[in-house]
Amino acid sequence: MADTDSSLVDDRRATQPEGGEAIHRPKAKSLKPLALLLPYVARHWVTVTVALIFLVAAAAVSLAIPLLLGSAADAGSAAQGNAEELLSLVDRAFLWVALAAILSGVLGAVRFYFVSRFGERIAADLRKDLYAHLLKLSPRYHSQMRSGEAVSRLTADITLIETFLGSSASLATRTLLTTIGALTMMLVVNWKLGLTLLAMLPIAVLPVMAIGRVIRTMSNRAQSRLADAGAEAAEALDAIELVQAYNREQSRLGAFTEAVEATFEAAMRRIGARSIMIVLVSVLLFGGFVGVLWLGARAVATGEMSFGDLASMVLYALYAGSGFGMLAEVYGEVMRAAGAADRAAEVLNAEPEITAPEHPVALPATVTGALEFDDVTFRYGDETVSALEHFSLSVKPGEFVALVGPSGAGKTTVFRLALRLFDVQSGRIVLDGVSAMQADPRDWRQQFAYAPQESALFTGTAAQNIGFGTDNPDEALLENAARMAEAFEFLAEKDGLATDLGQKGRSLSGGQRQRVALARALVRDAPVLLLDEATSALDSESEAAVRRAISNAAEGRTTLVIAHRLSTVRRADRIIVMEHGRIVEEGNHDQLVAKGGLYARLAELQFAEG
Ligand SMILES: Nc1ncnc2c1ncn2[C@@H]1O[C@H](COP(=O)(O)OP(=O)(O)OP(=O)(O)O)[C@@H](O)[C@H]1O
């Protein structure tokens, strides 16, 4: 019984959006997207079947309770005046009621266990699949997705689906069963009174549903303002150093306060509507209740109905009334879950752009590192201007090549294409005779070690960061890489390889981060090293350390460096000067300076000795 009578008396579910559901995600227009969940549901059919059996059993038992109570109440008239018999009849009848109530509780608990477990299991499976797929999708896909959206799909959307499967779906089925059951039982107990009540039902239900809709709209509005406030806070806190350095605390607080106050206003409007709802529900509930009692009492008075039947009728009316209220609530949650499933499906159905060909060509067992760009032209997405235009470059095994050029010349793009993070529109990239398009991307990328300029480090220890590119990093390997990258000494001053680098490696200096990133690249021991040198100026000691680290790293492998330092371009076997996606000059430092072209101008302005 506890299942069905909670919604109108206690408005727990209805008020849930205030606290429990701090998620604002658009709803779907139909239930179709929920089909995504079918294969997952099918995978756990045993749990589903057990949950369904207990769901139906619990509903049936709870529906029997009013009937049993009614017969308990009528026990008096059945005994026909014999006091002792009367007492034992009453005792027996109430014992049945008590047993049914206990059974209903036990069945309800078992149902709750299986249904919740089912919801949690599917949410976990779905989250894993979604994340695995997100990791496979190309950078192009991710750059088109709004920042934070992928994470919301993993967290907020799956939480909505979890609530749907682990609670709303079962609540909806259960409520539907008990409501239909209660209405049927009312007709069975007394069809006349039952029909009268059924006819009056829309008068009670429709206004409640209408106000419910208003409340949901208001609550969505409040949630979206809250999301604005959250985004504002996240952005400001992420750039806390900048905010404080520019004394912008007050102005950022202002933006947050505005969003919070707007949330408050929206919440107040919703609370107002909700107050009206409470009045309406109370009036309708008690009105209906009194109405049933009144009509029932008249029927009892005229002998059309027993007192016990009246008691059953009143309880069934309560079931039905609360059932309708609950269904209106659950409807919103179901549509929201459908919206979430739609967004999850959008990710799951996106095809990864970079895939292995049907019959990939294997790279040689020992790759020498001969890398060639053969007339490569590449455009990002819908851009009209090519980032690389007829770009041809042949790098010999072991050669050290520096790429230089003004900002936006296409240097980083060369790296991205070499790593096959994007596919070229025309031309080929060839490593040791195998073209990138013919190889399995995993096999291809295994041949490269990459150290990006923004040395992206992960929260964790130095060992975890340096060992990022390998599955089983052993200590000696990591230490060796750290030594070659000139990272060992400063780490030794802290906790060695166990040093905690802080969130995203923020507890290191710029030069130190760069050297840890270089150590990470060296652990891979790949034939080609792609290194994007940091632009930030380092003190001469760090500069020297980084220079030695790069020299060590380049030893014995093909190295391409996007160079920003004179020491690096001087060390290079060849300098490639790029502008507007093309190679405009090439040679060594002295030759290019003597030429007096773009490089000479860049060298004068850009390459400062550290
Ligand atoms: N993800 C992207 N989507 C669209 N255009 C891009 C993208 N990344 C780069 N571009 C464009 O491609 C061109 C080449 O960019 P690239 O990053 O390769 O230049 P770069 O030489 O590395 O510049 P910098 O020295 O400033 O890092 C630029 O015009 C840039 O605006």
The ligand as an SDF file (V2000), in Angstrom:
LIG
                    3D

 31 33  0  0  0  0  0  0  0  0999 V2000
   40.6580   22.6720  -35.6810 N   0  0  0  0  0  0  0  0  0  0  0  0
   40.7410   23.6230  -36.6310 C   0  0  0  0  0  0  0  0  0  0  0  0
   39.6370   23.9740  -37.3250 N   0  0  0  0  0  0  0  0  0  0  0  0
   39.6810   24.9030  -38.2800 C   0  0  0  0  0  0  0  0  0  0  0  0
   40.7990   25.5640  -38.6280 N   0  0  0  0  0  0  0  0  0  0  0  0
   41.9370   25.2830  -37.9680 C   0  0  0  0  0  0  0  0  0  0  0  0
   41.9530   24.2940  -36.9280 C   0  0  0  0  0  0  0  0  0  0  0  0
   43.2150   24.2290  -36.4500 N   0  0  0  0  0  0  0  0  0  0  0  0
   43.9420   25.1230  -37.1680 C   0  0  0  0  0  0  0  0  0  0  0  0
   43.1730   25.7490  -38.0720 N   0  0  0  0  0  0  0  0  0  0  0  0
   43.6310   26.7610  -39.0710 C   0  0  0  0  0  0  0  0  0  0  0  0
   44.6100   26.1640  -39.8820 O   0  0  0  0  0  0  0  0  0  0  0  0
   45.6860   27.0360  -40.1230 C   0  0  0  0  0  0  0  0  0  0  0  0
   47.0090   26.4120  -39.7050 C   0  0  0  0  0  0  0  0  0  0  0  0
   46.9820   26.2310  -38.2980 O   0  0  0  0  0  0  0  0  0  0  0  0
   48.1760   25.5740  -37.4840 P   0  0  0  0  0  0  0  0  0  0  0  0
   47.6970   25.3520  -36.0920 O   0  0  0  0  0  0  0  0  0  0  0  0
   48.6890   24.4040  -38.2130 O   0  0  0  0  0  0  0  0  0  0  0  0
   49.2310   26.7580  -37.5080 O   0  0  0  0  0  0  0  0  0  0  0  0
   50.6470   26.8740  -36.7720 P   0  0  0  0  0  0  0  0  0  0  0  0
   51.6310   27.1990  -37.8130 O   0  0  0  0  0  0  0  0  0  0  0  0
   50.8780   25.6740  -35.9410 O   0  0  0  0  0  0  0  0  0  0  0  0
   50.3920   28.1470  -35.8500 O   0  0  0  0  0  0  0  0  0  0  0  0
   51.0030   28.5040  -34.3890 P   0  0  0  0  0  0  0  0  0  0  0  0
   52.4600   28.7640  -34.5610 O   0  0  0  0  0  0  0  0  0  0  0  0
   50.2710   29.7640  -34.0460 O   0  0  0  0  0  0  0  0  0  0  0  0
   50.6790   27.3670  -33.5050 O   0  0  0  0  0  0  0  0  0  0  0  0
   45.3500   28.3190  -39.3890 C   0  0  0  0  0  0  0  0  0  0  0  0
   44.8450   29.2360  -40.3210 O   0  0  0  0  0  0  0  0  0  0  0  0
   44.3040   27.9190  -38.3770 C   0  0  0  0  0  0  0  0  0  0  0  0
   43.4040   28.9830  -38.1540 O   0  0  0  0  0  0  0  0  0  0  0  0
  1  2  1  0
  2  3  1  0
  2  7  2  0
  3  4  2  0
  4  5  1  0
  5  6  2  0
  6  7  1  0
  6 10  1  0
  7  8  1  0
  8  9  2  0
  9 10  1  0
 10 11  1  0
 11 12  1  0
 11 30  1  0
 12 13  1  0
 13 14  1  0
 13 28  1  0
 14 15  1  0
 15 16  1  0
 16 17  2  0
 16 18  1  0
 16 19  1  0
 19 20  1  0
 20 21  2  0
 20 22  1  0
 20 23  1  0
 23 24  1  0
 24 25  2  0
 24 26  1  0
 24 27  1  0
 28 29  1  0
 28 30  1  0
 30 31  1  0
M  END
$$$$
